[in-house]
Structures are given as structure tokens and as C-alpha cells.
Amino acid sequence: MKFGTREFLFVLVLLAVPVASWWFVFKAQNEEIAQANQEITHKEAMLEKLDAATAKSEDLKKINEDIWNEIQVIESRLPSDKEVDVILQQVAQIALSNNLKLPKVKSAKPVTAAKYMEQPLEMKIEGDFDAFYTFLLEVERLDRITRLPDMVIKRSDKIDGMIEAEFTLSIYFEQGKPGRADS
């Protein structure tokens, strides 16, 4: 068998076809496949982040609903401006039921407290210390939101074992809110 130029060119073309096909076809396709795999990996990571965010979003919805329900419960404890007198009557009744004298109740000007109003009442109570303590416990258990921002307690000069307490009782209310029948 003779190996000449013609055969040499034939072998060269035979070897060039697979090399050229690898270079122009398979290499380009492999690069596209690698790029597609990177995009798939990136998109899967983004989907995982989205799933996590969606799960948090559902949790946040539940938390927001819980907070809103708690706000509604607290707001239900706020009387209207027309019900402040009812609460004052309840406080006076508590004092009388504990055998305390209520010689002074002075209403101060209502103060704006965020979205609500605060009605300070300057009060003076005289009586037994244990009865006064019971009075404070019962005021604390009222359905409405109240607070005692300042208080001065001193022994009575008149009778041993008795006290005189001067304090400010603040009652929170919503201005302009219609009165409720459940009060």
C-alpha cells in the first residue's frame, strides 16, 4: 500500500472532522449547558429564598392578626368620654364599700395621650390602711384602664391606725366614642 499525499490529506480530513465538530458544536453546546446549569442553580436558590420569605409572610400575617386582636381588647377597655363619670362612680362605690371617706375629688383638665385622652382626678381618701390597700386592689381590677401616677400616704393625726392618702387617678378614654351598652 502506498501512502502518498492523497492518502495523507484523506487522513488529515478524517481527523479534522471530529476535531472541528468538537470545537464548533460540542464545545459551544457544553458552554451553553454549563451556563444553563448555573442559571438553574441560581433560580433554585432564589426560589428557596422566596419560599422562606413566603413562609415568614404567613407568620407575619398571623402575628399581625394577633396584635390587632390584642389592640381591640385593650381598646374595648377604654370608655367613651361620656362613661368617665360611670368609672368615677365605681371608684367612689369601691371606696365606700371599704369604709373609706372620700372628702375630695377634683377633676383636672383632660390630657391628650397619643390617640386617646387621659382624665386625671385628684383624690383624697381617709381610712384604715388595710381598707385602702383593698381599695387599690379593686381599682386595679376595674374593667377600664386606669393608673395612679402619683400618691402620697401619711398617718392620720386624728385617729391611730388611720391614713390619709392623696393621689391622682388617671382614667383613659376615647374622645367622641359612642357609649356602649355593656358598661
DRENPA-3360 file (N, C-alpha, C; in nm, 2 decimals, always signed):
BEGIN
1 = MKFGTREF = +0.08/-0.11/+0.00/+0.00/+0.00/+0.00/+0.09/+0.12/+0.00 ~ +0.05/+0.22/-0.08/+0.13/+0.34/-0.10/+0.07/+0.45/-0.01 ~ +0.15/+0.52/+0.06/+0.10/+0.63/+0.14/+0.15/+0.76/+0.08 ~ +0.07/+0.83/+0.01/+0.11/+0.94/-0.06/+0.04/+1.07/-0.01 ~ +0.04/+1.17/-0.09/-0.02/+1.30/-0.05/-0.17/+1.28/-0.04 ~ -0.22/+1.21/-0.13/-0.37/+1.20/-0.13/-0.42/+1.13/-0.01 ~ -0.35/+1.02/+0.03/-0.39/+0.95/+0.15/-0.37/+1.03/+0.27 ~ -0.26/+1.11/+0.27/-0.23/+1.19/+0.39/-0.34/+1.30/+0.40;
9 = LFVLVLLA = -0.38/+1.36/+0.30/-0.49/+1.46/+0.30/-0.62/+1.39/+0.35 ~ -0.64/+1.27/+0.31/-0.76/+1.20/+0.35/-0.76/+1.17/+0.50 ~ -0.65/+1.13/+0.55/-0.64/+1.10/+0.70/-0.65/+1.24/+0.77 ~ -0.59/+1.34/+0.72/-0.60/+1.47/+0.78/-0.74/+1.52/+0.78 ~ -0.82/+1.51/+0.68/-0.96/+1.55/+0.67/-1.04/+1.46/+0.77 ~ -1.00/+1.33/+0.77/-1.07/+1.24/+0.87/-1.05/+1.28/+1.01 ~ -0.93/+1.33/+1.05/-0.91/+1.37/+1.18/-0.96/+1.51/+1.20 ~ -0.97/+1.60/+1.10/-1.01/+1.73/+1.12/-1.17/+1.74/+1.14;
17 = VPVASWWF = -1.24/+1.65/+1.09/-1.39/+1.65/+1.10/-1.43/+1.63/+1.25 ~ -1.38/+1.53/+1.33/-1.42/+1.52/+1.47/-1.37/+1.64/+1.55 ~ -1.24/+1.69/+1.52/-1.19/+1.80/+1.60/-1.27/+1.92/+1.57 ~ -1.30/+1.95/+1.44/-1.38/+2.07/+1.41/-1.52/+2.05/+1.47 ~ -1.58/+1.93/+1.47/-1.72/+1.92/+1.52/-1.71/+1.94/+1.68 ~ -1.60/+1.89/+1.74/-1.59/+1.91/+1.89/-1.58/+2.06/+1.91 ~ -1.49/+2.13/+1.83/-1.46/+2.27/+1.85/-1.58/+2.36/+1.83 ~ -1.65/+2.34/+1.72/-1.76/+2.43/+1.68/-1.90/+2.38/+1.73;
25 = VFKAQNEE = -1.92/+2.25/+1.76/-2.05/+2.21/+1.80/-2.05/+2.17/+1.95 ~ -1.97/+2.07/+1.99/-1.98/+2.02/+2.12/-1.93/+2.12/+2.23 ~ -1.82/+2.19/+2.20/-1.77/+2.28/+2.30/-1.87/+2.39/+2.32 ~ -1.93/+2.45/+2.22/-2.03/+2.55/+2.23/-2.16/+2.50/+2.31 ~ -2.20/+2.38/+2.28/-2.31/+2.32/+2.35/-2.28/+2.30/+2.50 ~ -2.16/+2.25/+2.52/-2.12/+2.23/+2.66/-2.12/+2.36/+2.74 ~ -2.07/+2.47/+2.68/-2.07/+2.60/+2.74/-2.21/+2.65/+2.77 ~ -2.31/+2.63/+2.67/-2.45/+2.66/+2.69/-2.51/+2.58/+2.80;
33 = IAQANQEI = -2.47/+2.45/+2.81/-2.53/+2.36/+2.91/-2.48/+2.41/+3.05 ~ -2.35/+2.44/+3.06/-2.29/+2.49/+3.18/-2.36/+2.62/+3.23 ~ -2.38/+2.71/+3.13/-2.45/+2.83/+3.17/-2.59/+2.81/+3.21 ~ -2.66/+2.72/+3.14/-2.80/+2.68/+3.18/-2.80/+2.62/+3.32 ~ -2.70/+2.54/+3.35/-2.69/+2.47/+3.49/-2.67/+2.58/+3.59 ~ -2.59/+2.68/+3.56/-2.57/+2.79/+3.66/-2.70/+2.87/+3.68 ~ -2.77/+2.90/+3.57/-2.89/+2.97/+3.58/-3.00/+2.89/+3.66 ~ -3.00/+2.76/+3.64/-3.09/+2.67/+3.71/-3.06/+2.68/+3.86;
41 = THKEAMLE = -2.93/+2.67/+3.89/-2.89/+2.67/+4.03/-2.92/+2.80/+4.10 ~ -2.90/+2.91/+4.03/-2.93/+3.04/+4.08/-3.08/+3.06/+4.10 ~ -3.16/+3.01/+4.00/-3.31/+3.02/+4.02/-3.36/+2.93/+4.13 ~ -3.30/+2.82/+4.15/-3.34/+2.73/+4.26/-3.31/+2.80/+4.39 ~ -3.20/+2.86/+4.40/-3.16/+2.94/+4.53/-3.26/+3.05/+4.55 ~ -3.30/+3.12/+4.44/-3.39/+3.23/+4.46/-3.53/+3.18/+4.50 ~ -3.57/+3.06/+4.44/-3.70/+3.00/+4.48/-3.70/+2.96/+4.63 ~ -3.58/+2.91/+4.68/-3.57/+2.87/+4.82/-3.59/+3.00/+4.91;
49 = KLDAATAK = -3.52/+3.11/+4.87/-3.54/+3.23/+4.94/-3.68/+3.28/+4.94 ~ -3.75/+3.27/+4.82/-3.89/+3.31/+4.81/-3.98/+3.23/+4.90 ~ -3.95/+3.10/+4.90/-4.03/+3.01/+4.99/-4.01/+3.05/+5.13 ~ -3.89/+3.08/+5.17/-3.87/+3.12/+5.31/-3.94/+3.25/+5.34 ~ -3.93/+3.35/+5.25/-4.00/+3.48/+5.27/-4.15/+3.46/+5.27 ~ -4.20/+3.37/+5.19/-4.35/+3.35/+5.19/-4.39/+3.29/+5.32 ~ -4.31/+3.19/+5.37/-4.34/+3.13/+5.50/-4.34/+3.24/+5.61 ~ -4.24/+3.33/+5.61/-4.24/+3.44/+5.70/-4.36/+3.53/+5.69;
57 = SEDLKKIN = -4.40/+3.55/+5.56/-4.51/+3.64/+5.54/-4.64/+3.58/+5.60 ~ -4.66/+3.45/+5.59/-4.77/+3.39/+5.65/-4.77/+3.40/+5.80 ~ -4.65/+3.39/+5.86/-4.63/+3.40/+6.00/-4.66/+3.55/+6.04 ~ -4.61/+3.64/+5.96/-4.63/+3.78/+5.99/-4.78/+3.82/+5.99 ~ -4.85/+3.76/+5.89/-5.00/+3.78/+5.89/-5.06/+3.74/+6.02 ~ -5.03/+3.62/+6.06/-5.08/+3.57/+6.19/-5.05/+3.65/+6.31 ~ -4.92/+3.70/+6.31/-4.87/+3.78/+6.42/-4.95/+3.92/+6.42 ~ -4.96/+3.97/+6.30/-5.04/+4.10/+6.28/-5.18/+4.08/+6.33;
65 = EDIWNEIQ = -5.25/+3.97/+6.29/-5.38/+3.95/+6.34/-5.39/+3.94/+6.49 ~ -5.29/+3.87/+6.55/-5.29/+3.85/+6.70/-5.27/+3.99/+6.76 ~ -5.18/+4.07/+6.71/-5.16/+4.21/+6.76/-5.29/+4.29/+6.75 ~ -5.35/+4.28/+6.64/-5.47/+4.36/+6.61/-5.58/+4.32/+6.71 ~ -5.59/+4.19/+6.74/-5.69/+4.14/+6.83/-5.66/+4.19/+6.97 ~ -5.53/+4.19/+7.01/-5.49/+4.24/+7.14/-5.52/+4.39/+7.15 ~ -5.50/+4.47/+7.04/-5.54/+4.61/+7.04/-5.68/+4.63/+7.06 ~ -5.76/+4.55/+7.00/-5.91/+4.56/+7.01/-5.95/+4.53/+7.16;
73 = VIESRLPS = -5.89/+4.43/+7.22/-5.92/+4.40/+7.36/-5.89/+4.52/+7.45 ~ -5.77/+4.58/+7.43/-5.73/+4.70/+7.51/-5.83/+4.82/+7.48 ~ -5.86/+4.84/+7.35/-5.95/+4.95/+7.32/-6.09/+4.93/+7.38 ~ -6.13/+4.80/+7.39/-6.26/+4.78/+7.45/-6.26/+4.82/+7.59 ~ -6.15/+4.82/+7.66/-6.14/+4.87/+7.80/-6.14/+5.02/+7.81 ~ -6.13/+5.09/+7.70/-6.13/+5.24/+7.70/-6.28/+5.29/+7.70 ~ -6.32/+5.36/+7.80/-6.46/+5.41/+7.79/-6.47/+5.53/+7.70 ~ -6.59/+5.57/+7.67/-6.61/+5.69/+7.59/-6.60/+5.81/+7.69;
81 = DKEVDVIL = -6.59/+5.93/+7.64/-6.58/+6.04/+7.73/-6.71/+6.06/+7.81 ~ -6.82/+6.00/+7.77/-6.94/+6.00/+7.84/-6.95/+5.90/+7.96 ~ -6.86/+5.80/+7.95/-6.85/+5.69/+8.05/-6.76/+5.72/+8.17 ~ -6.68/+5.83/+8.16/-6.58/+5.86/+8.26/-6.65/+5.88/+8.40 ~ -6.77/+5.94/+8.40/-6.85/+5.96/+8.52/-6.89/+5.83/+8.58 ~ -6.92/+5.73/+8.50/-6.96/+5.60/+8.55/-6.84/+5.53/+8.62 ~ -6.72/+5.55/+8.57/-6.60/+5.49/+8.63/-6.57/+5.57/+8.76 ~ -6.59/+5.70/+8.77/-6.58/+5.77/+8.89/-6.68/+5.72/+8.99;
89 = QQVAQIAL = -6.80/+5.69/+8.95/-6.90/+5.64/+9.05/-6.85/+5.50/+9.10 ~ -6.80/+5.42/+9.01/-6.75/+5.29/+9.05/-6.64/+5.30/+9.16 ~ -6.54/+5.40/+9.13/-6.43/+5.42/+9.23/-6.49/+5.47/+9.36 ~ -6.58/+5.56/+9.36/-6.65/+5.61/+9.48/-6.72/+5.49/+9.55 ~ -6.78/+5.41/+9.48/-6.85/+5.29/+9.54/-6.75/+5.20/+9.61 ~ -6.64/+5.18/+9.54/-6.53/+5.09/+9.60/-6.48/+5.15/+9.73 ~ -6.46/+5.28/+9.73/-6.41/+5.35/+9.85/-6.52/+5.33/+9.96 ~ -6.64/+5.35/+9.93/-6.75/+5.34/+10.04/-6.76/+5.20/+10.08;
97 = SNNLKLPK = -6.75/+5.10/+9.99/-6.76/+4.96/+10.03/-6.64/+4.92/+10.12 ~ -6.53/+4.99/+10.12/-6.42/+4.96/+10.21/-6.41/+5.05/+10.33 ~ -6.52/+5.12/+10.36/-6.53/+5.21/+10.47/-6.43/+5.32/+10.47 ~ -6.40/+5.37/+10.35/-6.31/+5.48/+10.33/-6.39/+5.61/+10.31 ~ -6.34/+5.72/+10.36/-6.40/+5.85/+10.34/-6.34/+5.91/+10.21 ~ -6.42/+5.97/+10.13/-6.37/+6.03/+10.01/-6.41/+6.18/+10.01 ~ -6.33/+6.26/+10.10/-6.37/+6.40/+10.11/-6.34/+6.49/+9.99 ~ -6.25/+6.45/+9.91/-6.21/+6.53/+9.80/-6.19/+6.46/+9.67;
105 = VKSAKPVT = -6.26/+6.50/+9.56/-6.24/+6.45/+9.43/-6.24/+6.58/+9.34 ~ -6.13/+6.60/+9.27/-6.12/+6.72/+9.19/-6.08/+6.67/+9.05 ~ -6.16/+6.71/+8.95/-6.13/+6.67/+8.81/-6.04/+6.78/+8.75 ~ -5.93/+6.73/+8.69/-5.84/+6.82/+8.62/-5.88/+6.82/+8.47 ~ -5.81/+6.90/+8.40/-5.83/+6.91/+8.25/-5.78/+6.79/+8.18 ~ -5.86/+6.73/+8.09/-5.82/+6.61/+8.02/-5.69/+6.63/+7.94 ~ -5.61/+6.53/+7.93/-5.48/+6.55/+7.87/-5.48/+6.45/+7.75 ~ -5.42/+6.49/+7.64/-5.41/+6.40/+7.52/-5.29/+6.31/+7.55;
113 = AAKYMEQP = -5.32/+6.18/+7.53/-5.22/+6.07/+7.55/-5.22/+5.99/+7.42 ~ -5.14/+6.02/+7.32/-5.13/+5.95/+7.19/-5.27/+5.97/+7.12 ~ -5.33/+5.86/+7.09/-5.46/+5.86/+7.02/-5.58/+5.88/+7.12 ~ -5.55/+5.87/+7.25/-5.66/+5.86/+7.35/-5.64/+5.98/+7.44 ~ -5.74/+6.00/+7.53/-5.74/+6.10/+7.63/-5.72/+6.05/+7.77 ~ -5.66/+6.13/+7.85/-5.64/+6.08/+7.99/-5.71/+6.19/+8.08 ~ -5.80/+6.14/+8.17/-5.87/+6.23/+8.26/-5.81/+6.21/+8.40 ~ -5.73/+6.31/+8.45/-5.67/+6.30/+8.58/-5.78/+6.34/+8.68;
121 = LEMKIEGD = -5.79/+6.27/+8.79/-5.88/+6.30/+8.90/-5.79/+6.31/+9.03 ~ -5.79/+6.42/+9.09/-5.71/+6.44/+9.22/-5.81/+6.39/+9.33 ~ -5.76/+6.29/+9.41/-5.85/+6.24/+9.51/-5.78/+6.24/+9.64 ~ -5.86/+6.25/+9.75/-5.81/+6.23/+9.88/-5.90/+6.13/+9.95 ~ -5.84/+6.03/+10.02/-5.91/+5.93/+10.09/-5.86/+5.92/+10.23 ~ -5.95/+5.90/+10.32/-5.91/+5.87/+10.46/-5.97/+5.74/+10.51 ~ -5.89/+5.67/+10.59/-5.95/+5.55/+10.64/-5.83/+5.45/+10.69 ~ -5.87/+5.33/+10.71/-5.78/+5.23/+10.76/-5.69/+5.19/+10.64;
129 = FDAFYTFL = -5.56/+5.16/+10.68/-5.46/+5.12/+10.57/-5.50/+5.00/+10.50 ~ -5.55/+4.89/+10.57/-5.58/+4.77/+10.51/-5.70/+4.79/+10.41 ~ -5.80/+4.87/+10.45/-5.91/+4.90/+10.36/-5.86/+4.98/+10.24 ~ -5.76/+5.07/+10.26/-5.71/+5.14/+10.15/-5.64/+5.05/+10.05 ~ -5.56/+4.95/+10.11/-5.50/+4.85/+10.02/-5.60/+4.77/+9.94 ~ -5.71/+4.73/+10.01/-5.81/+4.66/+9.94/-5.87/+4.74/+9.83 ~ -5.89/+4.87/+9.86/-5.94/+4.97/+9.76/-5.86/+4.97/+9.64 ~ -5.72/+4.98/+9.66/-5.63/+4.98/+9.54/-5.64/+4.86/+9.46;
137 = LEVERLDR = -5.65/+4.74/+9.53/-5.66/+4.62/+9.45/-5.79/+4.61/+9.37 ~ -5.90/+4.66/+9.42/-6.03/+4.66/+9.35/-6.02/+4.76/+9.23 ~ -5.96/+4.88/+9.25/-5.95/+4.97/+9.14/-5.86/+4.91/+9.03 ~ -5.76/+4.84/+9.07/-5.68/+4.77/+8.97/-5.76/+4.67/+8.89 ~ -5.86/+4.61/+8.95/-5.94/+4.51/+8.88/-6.05/+4.56/+8.80 ~ -6.06/+4.69/+8.79/-6.17/+4.75/+8.71/-6.15/+4.71/+8.57 ~ -6.27/+4.71/+8.49/-6.26/+4.68/+8.35/-6.19/+4.78/+8.27 ~ -6.18/+4.90/+8.31/-6.12/+5.01/+8.24/-5.98/+5.03/+8.27;
145 = ITRLPDMV = -5.91/+5.10/+8.18/-5.77/+5.13/+8.20/-5.75/+5.25/+8.29 ~ -5.69/+5.23/+8.40/-5.66/+5.34/+8.50/-5.51/+5.33/+8.54 ~ -5.46/+5.44/+8.60/-5.33/+5.44/+8.66/-5.32/+5.54/+8.77 ~ -5.23/+5.52/+8.86/-5.20/+5.61/+8.97/-5.06/+5.67/+8.95 ~ -5.05/+5.78/+8.88/-4.91/+5.84/+8.85/-4.84/+5.89/+8.98 ~ -4.92/+5.94/+9.08/-4.85/+5.99/+9.20/-4.94/+5.96/+9.32 ~ -4.88/+5.94/+9.43/-4.95/+5.91/+9.55/-4.87/+5.95/+9.67 ~ -4.94/+6.01/+9.77/-4.87/+6.05/+9.90/-4.96/+5.99/+10.01;
153 = IKRSDKID = -4.90/+5.91/+10.09/-4.97/+5.85/+10.20/-4.91/+5.89/+10.33 ~ -4.99/+5.94/+10.42/-4.94/+5.98/+10.56/-5.03/+5.93/+10.67 ~ -4.98/+5.92/+10.79/-5.06/+5.88/+10.90/-5.16/+5.99/+10.94 ~ -5.27/+5.95/+10.98/-5.37/+6.05/+11.02/-5.33/+6.10/+11.16 ~ -5.35/+6.23/+11.17/-5.32/+6.30/+11.30/-5.44/+6.27/+11.40 ~ -5.56/+6.24/+11.34/-5.68/+6.23/+11.42/-5.69/+6.10/+11.49 ~ -5.68/+5.99/+11.42/-5.70/+5.85/+11.48/-5.58/+5.77/+11.45 ~ -5.54/+5.69/+11.55/-5.43/+5.60/+11.53/-5.46/+5.48/+11.44;
161 = GMIEAEFT = -5.38/+5.44/+11.35/-5.40/+5.33/+11.26/-5.47/+5.38/+11.13 ~ -5.51/+5.50/+11.12/-5.57/+5.56/+11.00/-5.47/+5.63/+10.92 ~ -5.50/+5.64/+10.79/-5.42/+5.71/+10.70/-5.49/+5.81/+10.62 ~ -5.42/+5.90/+10.56/-5.48/+6.00/+10.46/-5.39/+5.98/+10.34 ~ -5.46/+5.95/+10.23/-5.39/+5.93/+10.10/-5.44/+6.04/+10.00 ~ -5.34/+6.10/+9.94/-5.37/+6.19/+9.83/-5.31/+6.14/+9.70 ~ -5.39/+6.12/+9.60/-5.33/+6.06/+9.48/-5.41/+6.12/+9.35 ~ -5.35/+6.09/+9.24/-5.41/+6.12/+9.11/-5.45/+5.99/+9.05;
169 = LSIYFEQG = -5.58/+5.98/+9.02/-5.62/+5.86/+8.95/-5.65/+5.91/+8.80 ~ -5.58/+5.85/+8.71/-5.60/+5.88/+8.57/-5.68/+5.77/+8.50 ~ -5.78/+5.82/+8.43/-5.87/+5.73/+8.35/-5.85/+5.76/+8.21 ~ -5.82/+5.65/+8.13/-5.80/+5.67/+7.98/-5.94/+5.65/+7.92 ~ -5.96/+5.73/+7.81/-6.09/+5.72/+7.74/-6.06/+5.77/+7.60 ~ -6.16/+5.73/+7.51/-6.16/+5.78/+7.37/-6.26/+5.89/+7.36 ~ -6.21/+6.00/+7.31/-6.29/+6.12/+7.29/-6.39/+6.10/+7.17 ~ -6.51/+6.13/+7.19/-6.61/+6.12/+7.08/-6.66/+5.98/+7.05;
177 = KPGRADS = -6.61/+5.88/+7.13/-6.65/+5.75/+7.10/-6.79/+5.73/+7.16 ~ -6.88/+5.67/+7.08/-7.02/+5.65/+7.13/-7.02/+5.55/+7.25 ~ -7.10/+5.58/+7.35/-7.11/+5.49/+7.47/-7.16/+5.36/+7.43 ~ -7.12/+5.26/+7.51/-7.16/+5.12/+7.48/-7.26/+5.08/+7.58 ~ -7.34/+4.98/+7.55/-7.45/+4.94/+7.64/-7.39/+4.84/+7.74 ~ -7.27/+4.78/+7.72/-7.22/+4.68/+7.80/-7.16/+4.74/+7.93 ~ -7.15/+4.87/+7.94/-7.09/+4.93/+8.06/-7.18/+4.93/+8.18;
% end
